[in-house]
Amino acid sequence: MRGGAPLFLAGASWAVSKLRNGPEPPPPRRRRGRSVTWVATGAALGLGAAALCRERRPTLLTGRVALITGGSRGLGLQLGREFGYRGAAVVVCARDRDELDRAVADLEGRGVRVRGLRRDLRDPDQAESLVEEAAGAFGRLDFVVNNAGIIQVGPHETLSESDFRDAMETMFWAPLRVSRAAIGPLERTRGSLVTIASIGGHLSVPHMLPYSCAKFAEVGLSEGLAAEVSRRGVRVTTVVPGLMRTGSHKAAVFSGEPEHEYAWFSLGAGLPLVSVSGERAARRIVEAAARGRGYLILTPLARVVIAARGMSPSLVQGVMRVMDRVLPNPDGSVRRRHGRDADDSAVNRVLKPLTALNERASRRLNQRRGGRGGHGAGGTGG
């Protein structure tokens, strides 16, 4: 263990000092037994401290360059902060100019070398130019993070085919185009391609059908690319975040009974015992990318869900049917509202204490009025 020897010796020295400074010397045979016990205890403490220090010491990325799609808010913005904190230069891409300008100002204020590029990656012609400009901004490209996404929440009857197309364009076709354009630059630096997938890519959640369909496709893309591009020296990390507190419930679009759909969605995404903060998620994702890990599942709940689905798909499907029965049903009219607007109902005002952590995350992570789309529960926090 690198760096563990000094702490190991410190622990052993402490144990020896405790042995020497005891109140009265024991008989020789007991003294030898106590010596072994104290030295073993000190060594264990030293190794434990070394392990903790190793976990807390982030991998430095000085001189590296990261491109993050959907990098103007939510998890994408926090990933930019984390890459910058470790010494990397950052290129953030987003559709909304105001959000992008605020994100760039935020990163510059933290001392990050940053370039903001406005792109709509649903346009097939923009992915290649994005990668070229990102690689030219700082002379190289070491990390490409497919993070951009949108969420539409509501019963399938309230969603149109265009909603499904929009989800697929944003969370499958755009990552495909960006990834294929990025393989060449990443091969030159032996870099990493990171796909922010979702628990929704392993389990199709009721009232989030367009999102789940797109995420299932994105997981397949990421896993397949990981197998195919490794021979070219490019590493692929597939990230399954589970529930995250990134404030992205504000940017999601809700249909059917928007206020009630917003209530369950924001509550699920913000509960502290089942969700992870955007800051912790970003630290683990960047560390996994820096170390070239192939797969990262962020929360225990996500691990349980994936394992349960693998062992008993029928049981999990039954749970989803029960869940659908307790979710809001469309009332005949198809109303659509952004989360920022659906937040003003009486039920959501009552839930404010339970969603307080996510509300604060929305303010920290640039989830202000005027944005479009967004990631959320089980998603990518964009």
N, C-alpha and C positions, 0 to 999 in steps of 0.2 A: 504494500500500500504506500503510494508515494506520499511523502510528508508525514507518515505515521510513526516513523522511528523516533523523532524527538519526543512526541507525546507518549509513546510507549515507554521510553526511558524516564520521562518525567513521572509517569504513573508508578513505575518500579521504584524510583528514588523515594517517592512519597511513602510507598509501602515499607521500604527499609527504614526510613526515619521513624515511622510509627512503631516499627518493631524495636528499634534501639531505645526509644523514649518511653517504653512501657513502664508502668508503676513499679513492678518488681519482676526480676528475671524468673521465668519458669524453669522446671527441670530440663536437662539437655534434650531428652527425647521429645517432650512437648514443645520445646523451643524450635526444634527442626520442623515439627508439624505446623506450628504457627508461622514459621518463616515461609513455608510453601504457600500457606493460605494467604498471607499478606501480599506476597509477590504476585500470586495469581490474581488477587483482587486489584492490585495496582495496575497490572498489565491489562486487565479487562477494562478498567476505567480509561487507561491511556488509549487503547484501541477504539473504545467507544467514542472518545472525544475526537480522535482522528477521523473516524467515519463521519461524525457530525460535521466536522470542518470541511471534509471533502464534499458533502452534499450541499453545503451552503456556499461553496466557492464557485461562482458561475464561470463557464468557459468564456474566455475573452475572444472577441471577434474583430480586433483592430485590423483595419485595412480591408475588411470584407464589405460586400455590398449586398443588400437585400431589397427585392422588389415585393411589395405587398399589394395585392388587389383588394378593393374594398377597404383601403387603409385610412379613410378619413374619420372613422368613428368606431365605437364598440371595440371588439377584440382586435380588429385590424389596426386601430390607432394604438392600442396598448402593445401590440406586437412591435410596432414601429418604435415606441418608447424603449422596449426591452432590447431590441437589436441595437439601438443607439446607446443605451446604457452600457452595453458590452463593447462599444467602440466601432460598430459597423456604421457605414453610411446607408441611408434609407431612401428608397423611391416609393412613394405612395400614389396609388391610382384610385380615382373615384369619379362618379358621374356628376355630382353636385359641386359646382364651383365654390359656393360659399362655405360648405363643409370642408372642402379640400383646402381652402385658404386658411380656415381656422386650425385645421390639423397641422399644416406646415408651420404656422406661427407657433403652435404648441410645441412641436418638436424642436424648432429653432431655439425657442426659449429654454429648452433643456440642454442646449449645446449639441444637438444632433445635426450632422451634415445631412441635409434632406433635399429632395426634389419632388415636387408635386406634379402629376400628369393627369389631366382630365381626359377620361376615356369612357365610352359606353361599350363594354365588351360584348354586348349582345350583337353588335355590328361585326360581322365576320372579318372585315378588313382592318380592324383596329388592334387585334391581338399582336400581330407580328411587328407592327410599328411601335407598339408599347414596349415590347422586349428589346427591340433595337435601340430605342431612345433611352431605356433604363440602363442598358449595358454601356451606352456611350456617356451617360451622365457622370459616372465616376471611373470609367475605364475598364470595368469588369462586372461580372455578375456571379455571386456565390450562392445566393438563396432566392428562390422564387416561391412565394406563398400564395396559393389559390384560396382566397378567403372571401371574395365578394359573394353576396347572396341576397335573396329576398324571401320573405315569408308571407303567405296568405293563409289566414285561419278562418275556417267555417265549414259547414256541411258541404258535401260535394255538389248538392243541388244548387247551391248559391254561387258556385264557381264555374266559370266558363272555360271553354277549351283554350282560350287565349291565356288564361291564368296558368294552365299547365305548360303551354309553350313558353311563356315568360320565365317560369321556373327552370325549365330545361335549358333555355338559352343562357340563363345567368349561371346556373350551377352544374351544367354538364358541358354544353358546347363551348362556353367561354373557357373553362379550365382545360378542356381538350386542346383548344387552339393555343392558349398561352403555354401549356406544357410542351406541345410539339415545337413551338417557336423557341422555347427556352432550352431545349436539350443541347443544342450546339454550344451556346455560351456556357452552360453549366459543365459540359464535358471538358471545356478548356480549363476550368478552375477546379474540376472534380468537386462540383458543388452539389447542392441539395434542392430537390423539389418537394415542397410541403403542401399537402392537401388537407384543408380543414374540412373534414367530412362531418358526420353527425351520428348520434344514436338513431336518428331518423333514417339513416342509411342501412340500418340493421333491423329496424322495427317500424312498420308503417302505422303511425299514430292517427287515430280518428280525428277528423276536422283539420288535418294538415297534409292532405293527400298530394297536392302538387309538390310540396316541399319534399315529402318522403320519396316520391317517384324520382325526382331529380337527384336526391342524395344517394339512393340505391345505385343509380347509374354512376355517380361520382366515385363511390367506394369501389365499384368494379373497375373504373378507369384507373384509379390510383394503385390498386393492387396489381392490375395487369401491367402497368408501366413499371412498377417496382421490379417485376420479374424480367422485363425486356430491356431496360436501360442500364441495369447494373453492370453489364459487360462493357459499357462505355464509360464507366467510372462515375456515373451519376447516381446519387442516392435518393430514394423516395421515402418520405415519411407520411404515413396515413394517420391523421389525428381524429379521434372520436371524443369530442368534448363532453357529451352528456349535457346536463342542465348547467347554464352559466349565468352569472349576474353581470351582464354587460349593458343593461338598460335598453336592449334592443326591442323590448316589448313596445316601446314608444313608436318605433318605425314600422312595425308590422301592420298589415292591412287585415281588418276583420270584417266578416260578412255574415248575413243572416240576422242574428241578434248581436250586433257588435259589442255592446256594453257587457253582456254576459260572457261572450267569447273572450273578450279582453280580460275579464275577471279571473277565469281559470288559468289562462295563459300566463298572465303576469304573476299570479300566485305561485304556480309551479316553477317558473323560472327564477323566482327570488327567494325561495325558502332556504335558509342557511344550512340546514342539515343534509339537504339532498342536492344542492347546487354548489358550484365552485366560483370564486371571484374571478373577474377578468384578469386581474393582476397575477394571481397564482397560475391561472391557465396559461397566460403568456410566458411566464418564466419557464414552465415545464415544456411548453412547445418549442421555444427557442433553444433550450438545452438539448431537447431530443433531436432537433435539426442539427445543432452543432456537433453532436456525437454520432449522427448518422443512424439513429434508431429507425427501424422499419415501421413500427406501430406504436401508437400511444393512445391509451384509453384513460381519460382524465379522472373519472369519478368512480367510486365503488358501485354506485347504483347502475351506471352504464355497464360495468363488468357483469353484474348480476343479471341484467336484462339480456345481454348478449349470450351469456351462458345458459340462461333459462330457455331462450328461444332455440338454441342449438340442441338442448336435451329434450325439450317438449314443445314443439311449435304449436300443437293443438291447444295445449294449456294456455300458452301466451295469447293465442288468437281468441280463446274464450274470455280472457281478462280484457282484451281490447273491445270485445262486444259489450261487456258490462260497462266499460268506461264510456262507450258511445251512448249508452242509455241514460247516463247521468249528465251528459253534455247538452247544451242548449239545442233545441230543435228549431228549424226555420219557421217563422210565423206567417208565411205566405208571401211577404214582401222581401225583396233582396236589397237590404241596405248595406252600404260599405263605409267604413270609417277607419282612418288611421288610429293607431293606439293613442297618440297624443290627444286626439279629439274624444275617443271613447272613454278616456280616463275620468271624465267629469260626472259620471253617474253616481247615484247614491250608494250602490253596492261597492263601487270601487273606492269611494271615500271611506267607507267602513273598513276596507281591507288595507288601507294605507299603512298601519303599523306593521302588518305582516310583510308588506312589499317594500319597506323602507330601505333595505340594503340595495335593492335594484333601482329604486328611485335615485339614490345617491350615485349609483354607478352611471346612470344616464347623464347626470350632470358632469361627472368626471370624464366621460368618454364621448363628449361632443354629440350626444343624442338630442339635438335641439329641434325645435319646430322648423319644418321646411324641407327635411330630408325625404328621400324616397326609398322604399323597400326596407330591408333590414333582416338580420338574423335574430334568432331568439332561442327559446327553450330547446335544448337538444341540438342546437345548431352552432353557428360559427360566430355569432356575436358581432356581425359586421356593422 
